[in-house]
Amino acid sequence: MFDLPTNTALDIRNYNNFRKFLIKEGFYMLQYSIYVKICTNKDSADLEVNKIIKNKPPQGAIRTLILTEKQYSDMNIIIGGSKKEDEKIGIRKLIIFD
């Protein structure tokens, strides 16, 4: 999750470079400024966090959160509108990349 400034041309360039880095590393956008990547184990997740630290922009805030597959699959999606549109992620909707 990140909150980066976009006040100047340099800020925007840093934002775009960081976003491109995340995509190149295999992250995908879950929600605006929230990117996720499935890792096979804790060591793999720690390696990704270290890569983010090495490629962090000069300003702004980045937060990392490591969840287990079970915790991630327990996520609820709540959408404005009718109650029928709300859904639960569930194991079947979990995307796993090799």
C-alpha positions as CSV (number, residue, x, y, z in Angstrom):
1,M,0.0,0.0,0.0
2,F,1.4,3.4,-0.8
3,D,0.7,7.1,-0.6
4,L,3.1,9.0,-2.8
5,P,3.0,12.8,-3.5
6,T,2.1,13.9,-7.0
7,N,2.5,17.7,-6.6
8,T,5.4,18.3,-9.0
9,A,6.6,16.7,-12.3
10,L,9.4,15.0,-10.3
11,D,6.8,13.5,-7.8
12,I,4.7,12.2,-10.7
13,R,7.8,10.7,-12.4
14,N,8.8,9.0,-9.1
15,Y,5.2,7.7,-8.6
16,N,5.1,6.3,-12.1
17,N,8.5,4.7,-11.8
18,F,7.5,3.0,-8.5
19,R,4.3,1.7,-10.0
20,K,6.1,0.4,-13.0
21,F,8.6,-1.3,-10.7
22,L,5.8,-3.1,-8.8
23,I,4.2,-4.3,-12.1
24,K,7.5,-5.5,-13.4
25,E,8.0,-7.5,-10.1
26,G,4.7,-9.3,-10.7
27,F,2.4,-7.2,-8.4
28,Y,-1.1,-6.4,-9.6
29,M,-3.4,-3.7,-8.5
30,L,-6.1,-4.8,-6.0
31,Q,-7.3,-1.2,-5.5
32,Y,-5.9,2.2,-6.2
33,S,-2.5,2.4,-4.6
34,I,-2.8,-1.1,-3.2
35,Y,-0.8,-3.7,-5.0
36,V,-0.6,-7.4,-4.1
37,K,1.6,-10.4,-5.0
38,I,1.2,-14.0,-4.1
39,C,4.4,-15.4,-2.6
40,T,5.1,-19.1,-2.0
41,N,6.5,-18.6,1.5
42,K,7.6,-16.1,4.2
43,D,11.2,-16.0,2.8
44,S,9.9,-15.1,-0.6
45,A,7.7,-12.4,0.9
46,D,10.6,-11.0,2.8
47,L,12.7,-10.9,-0.4
48,E,9.9,-8.8,-2.1
49,V,9.8,-6.4,0.8
50,N,13.6,-5.9,0.6
51,K,13.2,-5.2,-3.2
52,I,10.5,-2.6,-2.4
53,I,12.8,-1.0,0.2
54,K,15.7,-0.8,-2.4
55,N,13.3,0.8,-5.0
56,K,11.3,3.2,-2.7
57,P,10.8,6.7,-4.0
58,P,12.5,9.5,-2.1
59,Q,9.2,10.8,-0.6
60,G,5.9,9.3,0.5
61,A,4.7,6.4,2.6
62,I,4.8,2.7,1.7
63,R,3.3,0.0,3.9
64,T,3.7,-3.7,3.5
65,L,1.4,-6.4,5.0
66,I,2.0,-10.1,4.8
67,L,-1.1,-12.3,4.9
68,T,-1.5,-16.0,4.8
69,E,-3.5,-17.6,2.0
70,K,-6.3,-18.3,4.5
71,Q,-6.3,-14.7,5.7
72,Y,-6.4,-13.3,2.2
73,S,-9.2,-15.7,1.2
74,D,-11.3,-14.5,4.2
75,M,-11.4,-11.0,2.7
76,N,-14.9,-9.6,1.9
77,I,-15.6,-7.3,-1.0
78,I,-18.3,-4.8,-0.1
79,I,-19.7,-2.9,-3.1
80,G,-22.0,0.1,-2.9
81,G,-25.5,-0.7,-4.1
82,S,-27.6,-3.8,-3.5
83,K,-26.5,-6.4,-0.9
84,K,-26.5,-9.0,-3.7
85,E,-23.3,-7.4,-5.1
86,D,-21.3,-8.1,-2.0
87,E,-19.1,-11.1,-2.2
88,K,-16.5,-13.1,-0.4
89,I,-13.2,-13.9,-2.1
90,G,-13.1,-17.6,-1.2
91,I,-10.4,-20.0,-2.1
92,R,-11.7,-20.6,-5.7
93,K,-11.2,-16.9,-6.6
94,L,-7.7,-16.7,-5.2
95,I,-5.2,-16.3,-8.0
96,I,-1.9,-18.1,-7.6
97,F,1.0,-17.4,-9.9
98,D,3.9,-19.9,-10.2
